[in-house]
Amino acid sequence: MLRVEKINQFYGQSHILWNLDLHVEPGQCTVLMGRNGVGKTTLLKCIMGQLGLSSGSIMFQGEDITLSNTESRPRMGIGYVPQGRQIFPLLTVEENLQIGLPVLPRGERCIAEYIFDLFPVLKDMLGRRGGDLSGGQQQQLAIARALVVRPKLLILDEPTEGIQPNIVQEIGDIIVQLNQQLGLTVLLVEQKLPFARKVGHQFCILDRGCAIAQGSVKDLDDSLIKQYLTV
């Protein structure tokens, strides 16, 4: 579904991503892993068109989207939950959710009911401002907002960061449900190994901007964890 091939990206004179390859297969949940500062968020921003590439290509469902602008990617079927959630604190929950509706065809601009089945707390808080929600509720809102565009691929950047354990459990269950029951392809950045093993099928480890190991989550062994993931 998503093929990132030989991409290079720079911040000024700093070479951030080095000839990086990543393949995300349809129906799979792929977990992007690595220590802080190795290029994980940069890679996601490149996929979303927020950062340009120096070289390489990004293919989505067989189409080259390397030069497509950021605004076009949700219309192609890519939902994105950025690190830090980035909800609009002064808008209500309902208004936050409605932001994604214009990417849908005119006759389909409504919030799918299954989103409230996944996040019933949001239905009870539609009139509350986003900034008044707890961190866990804001994360649920950010995921729900990404689902409003009815994506084929959902990208999440550290969805468990700074979230209380019971909500982490809920978010994991929701990702599994979206992936396994609804067939949504998922790419996520995650630092927590138990969470990654719970939701993921495939993994890709980055180190210094390079993809140094990829494979089945079941093959994520102690030597890789110690060398590239342990702080």
Secondary structure, DSSP 8 states (H G I E B T S, - for coil): -EEEEEEEEEETTEEEEEEEEEEE-TT-EEEEE-STTSSHHHHHHHHTTSS--SEEEEEETTEE-TT--TTHHHHHTEEEE-TT----TTSBHHHHHHTTGGGS-GGG-S--HHHHHH-HHHHTTTTSBGGGS-HHHHHHHHHHHHHTT--SEEEEE-TTTT--HHHHHHHHHHHHIIIIIS--EEEEE---HHHHHHH-SEEEEEETTEEEEEEEGGG--HHHIIIII--
